[in-house]
């Protein structure tokens, strides 16, 4: 077992040395004049790109097409805010709710009149009659 300790210590030392060497290699590459020049170039290029994109976005926002689109959206918004639209939407919603309530009331009445509590719907009754030709 004493023989394994020198090998384990040696292995540990080699990994430590590898880590230190990798860090030093990365630091050396990072600090080279060429690396610095590339970083400065990238930073400068990204800054230029940002300026160009901002200028183009402002140009597009002020273009006739963008202004026309903005006016169209405003016109649609004005139409949607009109009282007639609200009244029609309200009337349609009331109508839909009335129909839904009527249908629910029919279902409730069927369930309440059924001796078992829940009666088959018409579609279910038709399907069960088709399955049993003697009943039909």
Beta strands, then each sheet from edge to edge (+ up, - down):
end
